[in-house]
Amino acid sequence: MKIAVIGAGPGGLTLARVLQRHGIPVTVYERDDDPGARDQGGTLDMQQDTGQVALEAAGLLDDFLALSRPEGQGGRIADRSGRILADQPARPGDLASPEIDRGELRGLLLGSLEPGTVRWGSVLERAEPGRLHLRGGDTVEADLIVGADGAWSRVRPLVSPARPEYSGVTFVELRITDVDEAHPEIAALVGDGMLFALGDRKGLLCQRNGHGVVRVYAAFAAELGATHERADLYRIFEGWGAPLLRLLDECEPAVVDRPMFALPVPHTWEHVPGVTLLGDAAHLMSPFSGLGANTAMLDGADLALAIAEEPDLSAAVRRYERLMFPRAARNAEGAAEGLAGILEDDALEGSLAHVGRRSS
Ligand SMILES: Cc1cc2nc3c(=O)[nH]c(=O)nc-3n(C[C@H](O)[C@H](O)[C@H](O)COP(=O)(O)OP(=O)(O)OC[C@H]3O[C@@H](n4cnc5c(N)ncnc54)[C@H](O)[C@@H]3O)c2cc1C
């Protein structure tokens, strides 16, 4: 049985790890040249009923808990002046959704795999049932091809014509380093977890990462293809309070546009022998569910367990897809509502009501 996974993101790596724990061989083809080839991005919370279930199946839950930041579970909401209207620090001993930097999560998963499992610098150009075509002309035969290759999956066309659609909302990502020493006001404003500042149908969504880093996503409606410099953000957030504009003053000069795309909901397909998808390749959703990586990992664990337990690959993939489709649809619906909510006039009131419901 030859299983080829495309993509060494959280989903593909969890699949590989759980397969190997059951003695099933697997190879992961990843386009990055090496594990440090690019910044892996911000922090993720691993939730008890999704990401942590997958980490348990991978035998990595204790290692994760040792690396994670439970104090990062706290959250604050502010208005456009920067006035904090709700502040919910993490509860002592709460392990419902501790945070971990993506790079550390990837390192944890990679470190658990047998040497040589990931073929770095392998870019999938095209897939057909049973065969991968890699950049440079190599081909690879496989009994099962798993597209864990994210939003713009090149495996997806084998099962579905669906393409991600632009939501109308762009995040511009800012990064502030050494916050505790060099930017203490920002450290105090954001706290140990998240700060959402909302107003004018826009948001400054801040998250504390590990190692003294704060990432900020400036979220607003924008034309697809529009690009933004830091200077543009002063115009977009004109009139916002000084404590929030300080985020723009003190971030690194390079900012990154991240237009938010999502796949149609629900996204399903008729079973195709020898091929399936997981994670963003199957159900790309806005980050507002906080579940993209969590469900990608759960997909990986569920698929691996089905392969270990079912009599043949086709039965295993069918079992996995039956489980994954409704779960993905539920999460993606919530994520779409969350993203749309930020563009509503009462986004601030809605968030405060949500926090009130959670704490009562
Ligand atoms: C701003 C932002 C914040 C987020 N916050 C959260 C959060 O708090 N919690 C959460 O759970 N989720 C969050 N998400 C979502 C989460 O990042 C994704 O859902 C998750 O990374 C999906 O994992 P994946 O393994 O399916 O795909 P990816 O992480 O996208 O990994 C895909 C891998 O495939 C590789 N690849 C792609 N194409 C090819 C190719 N042709 N050949 C070979 N390799 C290829 C890529 O290099 C990559 O390593 C957030 C997303 C964004 C944009």
Ligand as a Chemical Component Dictionary entry (heavy atoms), coordinates in Angstrom:
data_LIG
# 
_chem_comp.id                   LIG 
_chem_comp.type                 NON-POLYMER 
_chem_comp.pdbx_formal_charge   0 
_chem_comp.three_letter_code    LIG 
# 
loop_
_chem_comp_atom.comp_id 
_chem_comp_atom.atom_id 
_chem_comp_atom.alt_atom_id 
_chem_comp_atom.type_symbol 
_chem_comp_atom.charge 
_chem_comp_atom.model_Cartn_x 
_chem_comp_atom.model_Cartn_y 
_chem_comp_atom.model_Cartn_z 
_chem_comp_atom.pdbx_ordinal 
LIG C1  C1  C 0 -4.667 34.737 9.448  1  
LIG C2  C2  C 0 -5.027 33.323 9.758  2  
LIG C3  C3  C 0 -5.238 32.934 11.086 3  
LIG C4  C4  C 0 -5.597 31.605 11.372 4  
LIG N1  N1  N 0 -5.824 31.255 12.674 5  
LIG C5  C5  C 0 -6.197 29.977 12.962 6  
LIG C6  C6  C 0 -6.434 29.554 14.325 7  
LIG O1  O1  O 0 -6.315 30.339 15.269 8  
LIG N2  N2  N 0 -6.803 28.265 14.557 9  
LIG C7  C7  C 0 -6.934 27.360 13.531 10 
LIG O2  O2  O 0 -7.255 26.193 13.801 11 
LIG N3  N3  N 0 -6.723 27.724 12.245 12 
LIG C8  C8  C 0 -6.364 28.995 11.940 13 
LIG N4  N4  N 0 -6.148 29.361 10.646 14 
LIG C9  C9  C 0 -6.368 28.364 9.589  15 
LIG C10 C10 C 0 -5.197 27.443 9.444  16 
LIG O3  O3  O 0 -4.019 28.179 9.218  17 
LIG C11 C11 C 0 -5.394 26.482 8.293  18 
LIG O4  O4  O 0 -6.718 26.009 8.301  19 
LIG C12 C12 C 0 -4.439 25.317 8.401  20 
LIG O5  O5  O 0 -3.097 25.742 8.262  21 
LIG C13 C13 C 0 -4.754 24.259 7.339  22 
LIG O6  O6  O 0 -3.850 23.206 7.443  23 
LIG P1  P1  P 0 -3.573 22.279 6.187  24 
LIG O7  O7  O 0 -2.580 21.254 6.678  25 
LIG O8  O8  O 0 -4.852 21.825 5.599  26 
LIG O9  O9  O 0 -2.926 23.222 5.083  27 
LIG P2  P2  P 0 -1.669 24.259 5.114  28 
LIG O10 O10 O 0 -1.333 24.657 6.503  29 
LIG O11 O11 O 0 -2.036 25.297 4.136  30 
LIG O12 O12 O 0 -0.496 23.363 4.554  31 
LIG C14 C14 C 0 -0.419 22.999 3.201  32 
LIG C15 C15 C 0 1.001  22.578 2.879  33 
LIG O13 O13 O 0 1.041  22.121 1.528  34 
LIG C16 C16 C 0 2.165  22.653 0.869  35 
LIG N5  N5  N 0 1.836  22.733 -0.562 36 
LIG C17 C17 C 0 0.943  23.552 -1.159 37 
LIG N6  N6  N 0 0.910  23.348 -2.482 38 
LIG C18 C18 C 0 1.812  22.370 -2.731 39 
LIG C19 C19 C 0 2.238  21.717 -3.917 40 
LIG N7  N7  N 0 1.721  22.035 -5.121 41 
LIG N8  N8  N 0 3.184  20.750 -3.829 42 
LIG C20 C20 C 0 3.713  20.397 -2.605 43 
LIG N9  N9  N 0 3.343  20.994 -1.451 44 
LIG C21 C21 C 0 2.397  21.968 -1.512 45 
LIG C22 C22 C 0 2.370  24.021 1.520  46 
LIG O14 O14 O 0 3.690  24.494 1.356  47 
LIG C23 C23 C 0 2.013  23.722 2.976  48 
LIG O15 O15 O 0 3.142  23.307 3.723  49 
LIG C24 C24 C 0 -5.772 30.669 10.322 50 
LIG C25 C25 C 0 -5.547 31.062 9.001  51 
LIG C26 C26 C 0 -5.182 32.370 8.714  52 
LIG C27 C27 C 0 -4.975 32.791 7.275  53 
# 
loop_
_chem_comp_bond.comp_id 
_chem_comp_bond.atom_id_1 
_chem_comp_bond.atom_id_2 
_chem_comp_bond.value_order 
_chem_comp_bond.pdbx_ordinal 
LIG C1  C2  SING 1  
LIG C2  C3  SING 2  
LIG C2  C26 DOUB 3  
LIG C3  C4  DOUB 4  
LIG C4  N1  SING 5  
LIG C4  C24 SING 6  
LIG N1  C5  DOUB 7  
LIG C5  C6  SING 8  
LIG C5  C8  SING 9  
LIG C6  O1  DOUB 10 
LIG C6  N2  SING 11 
LIG N2  C7  SING 12 
LIG C7  O2  DOUB 13 
LIG C7  N3  SING 14 
LIG N3  C8  DOUB 15 
LIG C8  N4  SING 16 
LIG N4  C9  SING 17 
LIG N4  C24 SING 18 
LIG C9  C10 SING 19 
LIG C10 O3  SING 20 
LIG C10 C11 SING 21 
LIG C11 O4  SING 22 
LIG C11 C12 SING 23 
LIG C12 O5  SING 24 
LIG C12 C13 SING 25 
LIG C13 O6  SING 26 
LIG O6  P1  SING 27 
LIG P1  O7  DOUB 28 
LIG P1  O8  SING 29 
LIG P1  O9  SING 30 
LIG O9  P2  SING 31 
LIG P2  O10 DOUB 32 
LIG P2  O11 SING 33 
LIG P2  O12 SING 34 
LIG O12 C14 SING 35 
LIG C14 C15 SING 36 
LIG C15 O13 SING 37 
LIG C15 C23 SING 38 
LIG O13 C16 SING 39 
LIG C16 N5  SING 40 
LIG C16 C22 SING 41 
LIG N5  C17 SING 42 
LIG N5  C21 SING 43 
LIG C17 N6  DOUB 44 
LIG N6  C18 SING 45 
LIG C18 C19 SING 46 
LIG C18 C21 DOUB 47 
LIG C19 N7  SING 48 
LIG C19 N8  DOUB 49 
LIG N8  C20 SING 50 
LIG C20 N9  DOUB 51 
LIG N9  C21 SING 52 
LIG C22 O14 SING 53 
LIG C22 C23 SING 54 
LIG C23 O15 SING 55 
LIG C24 C25 DOUB 56 
LIG C25 C26 SING 57 
LIG C26 C27 SING 58 
# 
